[in-house]
Amino acid sequence: MQSPHPASHLVAGLTARAKWKERDFNEAYRLAGEAASLAGIAGDEESWWNMRYLQAECLRDQGRIEEYLTLAVELNDHSLTASSPEFGAKAGTMVAVALQGLGRLPEAAAMAADAAKLAARDAELLYVQILAQRALIAALAESRLLDDAWRECLVLETLLTDDVDEDTAGKGYWVIGNVAFLADRVDDGGRYHDLAAERLSPSKDVDLWARFNRASAEMRLQAKLSDAATLRCIERAELATDIVGGSERDHLEMSLVRAHWYFLSGDMKQAIGILEPLCARSSILATQTSAEAHFLLARTLLESSRRSDALAMFEEASTLFEQAALPERSAAVREYLRLSDEQRLSDEQRGEPHGG
């Protein structure tokens, strides 16, 4: 029997989406679930799919990545998804983002590449293609496959035409800038991040503004730019994160950026004060982020003459990078330790003081 109010699921869906925009993710998840049930009763399979997709977005935005992946896979395997390039590309992108969040980078890149190809078949799916392309670039960049990532960035740039809204263009330039910084194209990185900053607005989306400034600061710090522009990014991100609240994961990622700033500025005491409790709680971070936190703490401890503590952290960082399928980052940890040992021996031979 058909529902007496066939449009009731559409109204419920609009209410759920409004709650999501207000960042009331628990309520949005609940209402989207109700809307999905009503859509099922009404026989509106497309609305059912969209509401389940919204539920997945709520899980993602709360940092509940394992649950997010489970729901993303369920949608990706659904029969309706197979019949629609739009749904196929959106679900594939969602799975890729979840896999990246869990440190499963090769799988994430493969899923995102397939999703981008699927969306590229239909000019009407430009926004879906941009989403997939961004997920692909992020997975490649985090895997340190920077030549591949840069090639995909040039593809993304061709999609950022005047027809694309400012928010989407801003996010696109943001990811291109990230890759430029990672590839030591520092001037390009600054230029693309400036293009992003011009298009993203704190008045429209404070959460997005927080994440952009945090990411921009991270990239600048990785390029060893501990200048006033980097500090401005950090302060803007901290302020915006405080305004929106943010998940525990958001706050931990933000403190990692601040600790990196202290490390590069030579304030090891402040850096250790942040990093030791952060690493103790790092299981809620993506594996590769946890690995970076342990690597930074190891270097900070070494600089602070706490050699035995540092060695344990170097070991942990190396193991975590291996778990995240990042053997070259694990090798970088061992190389850093080897060079520091060489420096220590050289100092000893010259009779100079060294870290203990």
C-alpha positions as CSV (number, residue, x, y, z in Angstrom):
1,M,0.0,0.0,0.0
2,Q,1.4,3.4,-1.0
3,S,2.0,6.0,1.7
4,P,-0.9,8.4,2.1
5,H,1.6,11.3,1.9
6,P,4.1,10.4,-0.8
7,A,6.0,13.7,-0.4
8,S,6.5,13.2,3.4
9,H,9.9,11.6,2.8
10,L,11.0,14.7,0.7
11,V,10.1,17.0,3.6
12,A,11.9,14.8,6.1
13,G,14.9,14.8,3.7
14,L,15.0,18.6,3.5
15,T,14.8,18.8,7.4
16,A,17.7,16.3,7.7
17,R,19.8,18.2,5.2
18,A,19.1,21.5,7.1
19,K,20.4,19.9,10.3
20,W,23.5,18.6,8.5
21,K,24.2,22.2,7.3
22,E,23.8,23.4,10.9
23,R,26.4,20.7,11.9
24,D,23.9,18.9,14.1
25,F,25.2,15.6,12.8
26,N,23.5,13.2,15.2
27,E,20.1,14.7,14.5
28,A,20.8,14.9,10.8
29,Y,21.7,11.2,10.8
30,R,18.5,10.3,12.7
31,L,16.3,12.4,10.4
32,A,18.0,11.1,7.3
33,G,17.3,7.5,8.5
34,E,13.6,8.4,9.0
35,A,13.5,10.0,5.5
36,A,15.1,6.9,4.0
37,S,12.5,4.6,5.7
38,L,9.7,6.8,4.4
39,A,11.2,6.9,0.9
40,G,11.3,3.1,1.0
41,I,7.6,2.9,1.8
42,A,6.8,5.5,-0.9
43,G,8.8,3.4,-3.4
44,D,11.2,6.3,-4.1
45,E,14.5,4.4,-4.4
46,E,16.5,7.4,-5.5
47,S,15.5,9.4,-2.4
48,W,16.3,6.4,-0.3
49,W,19.8,6.3,-1.8
50,N,20.3,10.1,-1.3
51,M,19.3,9.9,2.4
52,R,21.6,6.9,3.1
53,Y,24.3,9.0,1.4
54,L,23.5,11.9,3.7
55,Q,23.8,9.5,6.7
56,A,27.3,8.5,5.4
57,E,28.3,12.2,5.2
58,C,27.2,12.6,8.8
59,L,29.4,9.7,9.9
60,R,32.3,11.2,7.9
61,D,31.9,14.6,9.4
62,Q,31.9,13.1,12.9
63,G,35.2,11.3,12.2
64,R,33.4,7.9,12.6
65,I,35.5,6.5,9.7
66,E,34.9,2.7,10.2
67,E,31.1,3.2,10.2
68,Y,31.4,5.6,7.3
69,L,33.3,3.0,5.3
70,T,30.7,0.3,6.1
71,L,27.9,2.4,4.8
72,A,29.8,3.7,1.8
73,V,30.6,0.0,0.8
74,E,26.9,-0.9,1.3
75,L,25.9,2.0,-1.1
76,N,28.6,1.2,-3.6
77,D,27.4,-2.5,-3.8
78,H,23.7,-1.5,-4.1
79,S,21.9,-2.4,-7.4
80,L,20.7,1.2,-7.9
81,T,24.4,2.3,-7.8
82,A,25.4,0.0,-10.6
83,S,22.7,1.5,-12.9
84,S,23.7,5.1,-12.4
85,P,27.0,6.7,-13.3
86,E,26.3,9.5,-10.8
87,F,25.6,7.2,-7.9
88,G,28.4,4.9,-8.9
89,A,30.9,7.8,-9.0
90,K,29.6,9.3,-5.7
91,A,29.7,6.0,-3.8
92,G,33.1,5.1,-5.2
93,T,34.5,8.5,-4.1
94,M,33.0,8.0,-0.7
95,V,34.6,4.6,-0.3
96,A,38.0,6.1,-1.4
97,V,37.7,8.9,1.1
98,A,37.0,6.4,3.9
99,L,39.8,4.1,2.9
100,Q,42.2,7.1,2.9
101,G,41.0,8.1,6.3
102,L,41.9,4.6,7.5
103,G,45.4,4.7,5.9
104,R,44.5,2.2,3.1
105,L,46.0,4.5,0.5
106,P,46.6,2.2,-2.5
107,E,43.0,1.0,-2.3
108,A,41.8,4.6,-1.9
109,A,43.6,5.7,-5.0
110,A,42.3,2.8,-7.1
111,M,38.7,3.5,-6.0
112,A,38.9,7.2,-6.7
113,A,40.5,6.7,-10.1
114,D,37.6,4.4,-11.1
115,A,35.0,7.0,-9.7
116,A,36.7,9.8,-11.7
117,K,36.6,7.8,-14.9
118,L,32.9,6.9,-14.4
119,A,32.0,10.6,-13.8
120,A,34.1,11.8,-16.8
121,R,31.7,9.9,-19.1
122,D,28.9,12.4,-18.6
123,A,29.5,16.2,-18.9
124,E,26.5,16.7,-16.6
125,L,28.5,15.1,-13.8
126,L,31.2,17.8,-13.6
127,Y,30.8,18.3,-9.9
128,V,30.9,14.6,-9.2
129,Q,34.0,14.3,-11.3
130,I,35.7,17.1,-9.4
131,L,34.9,15.3,-6.1
132,A,36.4,12.1,-7.4
133,Q,39.4,13.8,-8.8
134,R,40.1,15.5,-5.5
135,A,39.9,12.2,-3.7
136,L,42.3,10.6,-6.2
137,I,44.8,13.4,-5.8
138,A,44.6,13.3,-2.0
139,A,45.3,9.6,-1.9
140,L,48.2,9.8,-4.4
141,A,49.7,12.8,-2.5
142,E,49.4,11.0,0.8
143,S,51.1,8.0,-0.8
144,R,53.9,10.4,-1.8
145,L,53.3,9.5,-5.5
146,L,53.8,13.1,-6.3
147,D,54.4,12.9,-10.0
148,D,51.2,11.0,-10.5
149,A,49.4,13.4,-8.1
150,W,50.7,16.5,-10.0
151,R,49.5,15.0,-13.3
152,E,46.0,14.5,-11.9
153,C,46.2,18.1,-10.5
154,L,46.6,19.4,-14.0
155,V,43.5,17.4,-15.0
156,L,41.6,18.9,-12.1
157,E,42.6,22.5,-13.0
158,T,41.0,22.1,-16.5
159,L,37.7,21.2,-14.7
160,L,37.7,24.4,-12.6
161,T,36.1,26.6,-15.3
162,D,34.1,29.8,-14.7
163,D,31.0,27.6,-14.6
164,V,32.1,26.1,-11.3
165,D,30.9,27.8,-8.1
166,E,33.5,29.5,-5.9
167,D,33.2,26.9,-3.1
168,T,34.0,24.0,-5.5
169,A,36.8,26.0,-7.2
170,G,38.3,26.9,-3.8
171,K,38.5,23.3,-2.7
172,G,40.0,22.3,-6.1
173,Y,42.8,25.0,-5.9
174,W,43.3,23.9,-2.3
175,V,44.2,20.3,-3.2
176,I,46.4,21.5,-6.1
177,G,48.3,23.8,-3.7
178,N,48.8,20.9,-1.3
179,V,50.5,18.8,-3.9
180,A,52.6,21.7,-5.1
181,F,53.9,22.2,-1.6
182,L,54.6,18.4,-1.2
183,A,56.5,18.4,-4.5
184,D,58.7,21.3,-3.3
185,R,57.0,23.7,-5.8
186,V,56.6,26.2,-3.0
187,D,55.8,29.3,-5.1
188,D,53.1,27.3,-6.9
189,G,51.8,26.0,-3.6
190,G,51.4,29.6,-2.3
191,R,49.8,30.7,-5.5
192,Y,47.2,28.0,-5.6
193,H,46.4,28.4,-1.9
194,D,45.9,32.1,-2.5
195,L,43.4,31.2,-5.3
196,A,41.7,28.9,-2.8
197,A,41.6,31.6,0.0
198,E,40.0,34.1,-2.4
199,R,37.2,31.7,-3.1
200,L,36.5,30.2,0.3
201,S,34.7,32.3,2.8
202,P,34.6,32.0,6.6
203,S,31.2,33.7,6.6
204,K,29.7,30.9,4.3
205,D,31.4,27.9,6.0
206,V,33.5,28.3,9.1
207,D,34.3,24.6,9.3
208,L,35.6,24.6,5.7
209,W,37.7,27.7,6.5
210,A,39.1,26.0,9.5
211,R,40.1,22.9,7.6
212,F,41.6,24.9,4.7
213,N,43.8,27.1,7.0
214,R,44.9,24.0,8.9
215,A,45.8,22.2,5.7
216,S,47.6,25.3,4.3
217,A,49.6,25.6,7.5
218,E,50.5,21.9,7.4
219,M,51.8,22.2,3.9
220,R,53.7,25.4,4.6
221,L,55.3,23.7,7.7
222,Q,56.2,20.6,5.6
223,A,58.0,23.1,3.3
224,K,59.8,24.4,6.5
225,L,58.1,27.8,6.1
226,S,57.8,28.9,9.7
227,D,57.0,32.5,8.7
228,A,54.3,35.1,9.6
229,A,52.0,33.8,6.8
230,T,52.1,30.3,8.2
231,L,51.4,31.5,11.8
232,R,48.4,33.5,10.4
233,C,47.0,30.3,8.8
234,I,47.5,28.4,12.2
235,E,45.7,31.2,14.2
236,R,42.8,31.4,11.7
237,A,42.4,27.6,11.8
238,E,42.5,27.5,15.6
239,L,40.0,30.3,15.9
240,A,37.6,28.7,13.3
241,T,37.9,25.2,14.9
242,D,37.0,26.7,18.3
243,I,34.0,28.4,16.8
244,V,32.6,25.3,15.1
245,G,33.5,23.0,18.0
246,G,35.1,20.3,15.8
247,S,35.5,16.6,16.7
248,E,38.2,15.3,18.9
249,R,40.0,14.2,15.8
250,D,39.8,17.8,14.4
251,H,41.3,19.2,17.7
252,L,44.1,16.6,17.7
253,E,45.0,17.3,14.1
254,M,45.0,21.1,14.9
255,S,47.3,20.5,17.9
256,L,49.7,18.5,15.7
257,V,50.0,21.6,13.4
258,R,50.7,23.9,16.4
259,A,53.4,21.4,17.7
260,H,55.1,21.3,14.3
261,W,55.2,25.1,14.4
262,Y,56.9,25.1,17.8
263,F,59.3,22.4,16.6
264,L,60.4,24.5,13.6
265,S,60.6,27.6,15.8
266,G,63.0,25.7,18.2
267,D,60.6,25.6,21.1
268,M,61.0,21.9,22.0
269,K,59.4,22.2,25.4
270,Q,56.1,23.5,24.0
271,A,56.2,20.9,21.2
272,I,56.7,18.0,23.6
273,G,53.9,19.3,25.9
274,I,51.5,19.0,23.0
275,L,52.9,15.9,21.3
276,E,53.2,13.5,24.2
277,P,49.5,13.5,25.2
278,L,48.5,13.7,21.5
279,C,50.5,10.5,20.6
280,A,48.9,8.8,23.6
281,R,45.4,9.4,22.1
282,S,46.5,9.0,18.4
283,S,44.5,5.8,17.8
284,I,41.6,8.0,16.7
285,L,43.7,9.6,14.0
286,A,44.3,8.1,10.5
287,T,47.2,5.7,10.7
288,Q,49.4,7.9,8.5
289,T,48.6,11.0,10.7
290,S,49.4,9.1,13.8
291,A,52.7,8.0,12.2
292,E,53.6,11.7,11.4
293,A,52.8,12.7,15.0
294,H,55.1,10.0,16.4
295,F,57.9,11.0,13.9
296,L,57.6,14.6,14.9
297,L,57.7,13.6,18.7
298,A,60.8,11.4,18.0
299,R,62.6,14.4,16.4
300,T,61.6,16.7,19.2
301,L,62.7,14.3,21.9
302,L,66.1,13.8,20.1
303,E,66.5,17.6,20.0
304,S,65.7,17.7,23.7
305,S,68.5,15.1,24.6
306,R,66.0,12.4,25.4
307,R,67.6,9.9,23.1
308,S,66.2,6.6,24.5
309,D,62.6,8.0,24.4
310,A,63.2,9.3,20.9
311,L,64.4,5.8,19.7
312,A,61.2,4.2,20.9
313,M,59.1,6.9,19.0
314,F,61.2,6.5,15.8
315,E,60.4,2.7,16.0
316,E,56.7,3.4,16.5
317,A,56.6,5.9,13.7
318,S,58.3,3.5,11.3
319,T,55.9,0.7,12.2
320,L,52.9,3.0,11.7
321,F,54.1,4.1,8.3
322,E,54.5,0.5,7.3
323,Q,50.9,-0.2,8.5
324,A,49.7,2.7,6.4
325,A,51.4,1.2,3.3
326,L,53.9,4.0,3.2
327,P,57.3,2.2,3.1
328,E,59.1,5.3,1.7
329,R,58.0,7.3,4.8
330,S,59.2,4.5,7.0
331,A,62.5,4.6,5.2
332,A,62.6,8.3,5.8
333,V,62.3,7.7,9.5
334,R,65.2,5.3,9.5
335,E,67.3,7.7,7.3
336,Y,66.7,10.6,9.7
337,L,67.9,8.4,12.6
338,R,71.0,7.2,10.6
339,L,72.0,10.8,9.8
340,S,71.4,11.9,13.4
341,D,73.7,9.0,14.5
342,E,76.4,10.1,12.1
343,Q,76.1,13.7,13.3
344,R,76.4,12.4,16.9
345,L,79.5,10.4,16.2
346,S,81.1,13.3,14.3
347,D,80.4,15.6,17.3
348,E,81.8,13.1,19.7
349,Q,85.0,12.8,17.7
350,R,85.4,16.6,17.7
351,G,84.7,16.6,21.4
352,E,81.5,18.7,21.0
353,P,78.4,18.2,23.2
354,H,75.5,16.2,21.6
355,G,72.0,14.9,22.4
356,G,72.0,12.2,25.0
